[in-house]
Amino acid sequence: MRVIDKDVEPRSLVEHRATPNSDYANLGNGARQDLRDALVREQRGLCCYCMTRIEPIRESMKIEHWRSQARHEALELTYSNLLAACLGGHGQPEALQHCDTRKGERDIRFNPADPMHRIDQRIQFQADGTIASSDGEFHTQLSDVLGLNLPLLRNRRKGVLSGLMDWWSSERARLRGPVPRVQLLRERARRVPAGAGPIAPFDPVAVWWLDQRLARVAT
C-alpha cells in the first residue's frame, strides 16, 4: 500500500453522474474503460492495496469502492472513493483471497488516496515482509479484511527488502562507512522515477525503507 495522488476524474464519469437516475451499475462500457485507464494511470500500474502489477483491462483489475457500494450508495460514483485493485485471487477459497476480492462489502479505516489519511504514516513493513500499522483497528484490517499478509504477498515484499538490504550492506562495505544521503536519494529516485510511468511491483516497500533511513540521516 502506498499514497495515491488522485488526478482529474474522467469527463465521461462527470457526464454520467449528471445524468438522471445514474448509478455505478448503469455506467456504460466506454465510461467504465475511461475510469479503468485513469485509475491505473494515477496508481502507476500498481494495485491500490497489495502493489502487484495491474493493467486497465477486466482480466487484470477491478474498480474498487473504498467505501462499499452496499453501505455507501451516495459515494458509488464519487471519484475520490474509486480505486484500481488487482483480481486478488478471485475464484479461489477465501483464505487465499486478498485486496478487493477479500474485502467485499466491508469497509476499512484508511484510504490510500485520501491525503488526510496519510497512509505513508499509517503503515510499516517488517524485515519478513509483514505489513503492519500502529493503529490497532487498521492493523487487524490489513490482514483480516485485505489479506495483505498472505505468504505470497509477504514473501514478495520480503524479497524487495532483502534485495535493498543487500545493496545497502554492500555499499557500506565498499565505502567503509555510512551510505551518503545523496546516494539514498538516488536509489529512491530509481525506484520511483519522475513522471507518470509505471512503478515496479512492490518497489514502494523499498521506498518506505529508504524514507525511514533518510529521516535519520542529517542533511
N, C-alpha and C positions, 0 to 999 in steps of 0.2 A: 504494500500500500504506500502511496506517495501523494504529495499535494498535486491536485489537478487544477490548472488555471483555465477556467471556463472562458470560451471565446463567444463571439456573436452567434446567436442561435440562427438556424436556417430560416430563410424567408418563408419557405413553404410551411414550416411549423407555425410561424406567426399567422400566416393566412388561414391555415386550418383552424387554429384556435379562435379566430374571429368569425368562423362560420357557425351559424345557429346549430345547436344540438351536436356540436363536435365533441368527440372524446378520443381516447387513445385507440379504441377498437376500430373506429372508422377512419383512422389515419391512412391515407392512400399509400400505395406501394412506392410511388415516386417520392413523396414526402418522407416516408419511412427510410428510404435509401439515403436521402439527403441527411437525415438525422444520424444514421449509422456513420456516414462519411465524416460528419462534423465531430461526432463524439470520439471516434477512433483517432482522428487527426489531432484533436486537442489533448488526447491522452498519450499521444506519440506512440501509438501502436501497442499499448500495454493495457491489460485488464485492470479495471479500477481497483480491484481488491488484491489479487494474487500476483499481478505483474507478469503474467505469461504473455506471449505474443498473441495478438488478435488482428484480424483483418475485417474490413467493413462489409462482410457478407454473412448471411444467415448461418452458413455452415461453420462459421468461426466465432460468432459472438451473439450476445443477447443485449437488447436495450433494457437496462436495469432502472427500476424506480427505487431510489434510495428510501424514500417514504412510500410504502407499498400502495398499489392501486386500490386494494380491497379496503384499506383503512384510511386512505387519504385521497379520496376521489378528486378533490379540488386541485390536487397537485399533479395529476396524471399527464398533463401537457405542459407543465412548468419546466422550462429548460434546466434551471438550476437543480432540479430533482432528478434529472436524467443522466445516466452514466452508461458506459460501454463495459460489459463484463464478458468473460470467457464462457464457454459452454459448461464448465465446471463439473465434468463427469455426468452430464445429462444421460439418463437411461441406466446408470449404474445404481447399486444399492446406496441408500442414504449415507452410510458410513464412509463411502468413497467419494461423495459429492462435496463440492466447495463453491464458494462465491455465490452468485445469484441463485444457482440451481438449488443449493442447500438452504439458502436464506428464505426463499419462497416469499410468503406474505409477512414475514416477521420484520421488525424494524431494528436498526442498530443505532447506537448513541451518536456517532460522529460521521460526518460526510466528508470524504477526502476532497471534494470540490467546493466546500464552504470555507472561505478564508477565516471566518470567525472560529472555526473548529480547530485550526492549526494542527492538522493531522501529523505534521512532522514533529510536533512536540508531544504527541499522544502515544507514539509507538517507539519500541526499541527492538533491536534484533540481537539475539544472543549468539554466542560462538557456534552453537549446534544448529543454528538456523531458525530457532524458535522466534516467532513474533509475539511480543508482549506489550502490555500497556500498564502505566502506573494507575490508570483509572480502573477500579475493580470491575465495574459493570462491563466496560468495553473490553477489558482483558478476557473476560469469560466469553463475550460475544465473538471475539476473534477466532476462537476455537470452536465453540458450540454452535454458533449461528452461521459463521462464514467458512468454517472448516479449514482455516489457513495454516493450521499446524499438522495437517496430514503429512505422513512421511515423505511423499513425493515432493510436496512443496517445501517442506522443511529442509530436505536434502539439497534441493536446487539452491536455496538461499545459503546453506552451509557451503556449498561449492563455490559460490561467488565470494563469500567472506574468506574462505581458505585461500583462494587464489590471490585475493588482495593482501592477506597477511603474508603470504609467501613473497610477494613483491616488496612489501614494506620491510620485511626482515632482511631480504637480500640488499635492499638499498641502504639500510642501517649498517650492514656489514661492509658494504662497498665504501660507504662514506666514513665508516668508523665513528659514527655519531648519529644524532637525530636527523630525520629526513626534513629538509627545509620546507617552510610554508609554501614557497613558490612551487616546489615540486608536488606537494599535496594538491595545490590548486590546479596544476597542470593535469594531474591524474583525474581530478574531479571533472574538469572540462572535457577530458577524453570520454568519460562515462556518460556525461550529459552534454553533448555538443550543442553549440549555439544554433538557433533556428527552430524549425518546427518538424524536423525529420524524426524518424523512429529512434527509440532508445532500445538498447539490447535488453532482452528479458532479464529481470531480477537485478540489473545494474543499479537501480535505486537503492538496493541494500548496501552496496559498496559506497554510494554517495552518502548515505546516512552515516556510515562508519567514518568516512573522511571528514564529514562536517563535525562529528564529535571530536576528532583529532585536531581539526583546525581551530576549534573553540579553545583548545588548551595551549595552542602554540602562539607565542607573542608575535604581534605584527612587527 
